[in-house]
């Protein structure tokens, strides 16, 4: 049994899709990273908090990040 799939580019995707897809991608990335951190024996919340504070927690951190 052959299955045929036809993909078409949407010229104007709905606003909800334009917002939901990137948000879902970020959430999926954070979850995947959290799983990897947890498997490595680290607390994902503490690790993400440290990354946030280190990159955006001070003017020096922001400068180094940019």
Phi, psi and omega in degrees: 000116180271139178245130180250129179242131180239120179256136177232137177285134176276127180287319180226085179295151179300151182304318180301321180288323180294336178267316187292322184295310178295323179296316179297323179294318179295315179298316179298320178295319178294320179294314180298317177296322178297321178296316180297317178298317180296320178295332177277001177089016181251153176279116183300322181295314178297320181295314179294323178296318178296319178296318181296311181295322181290327183265328184231009185276348180210166179295325177294320178295319178295317179299317180292325180292318181283000000 
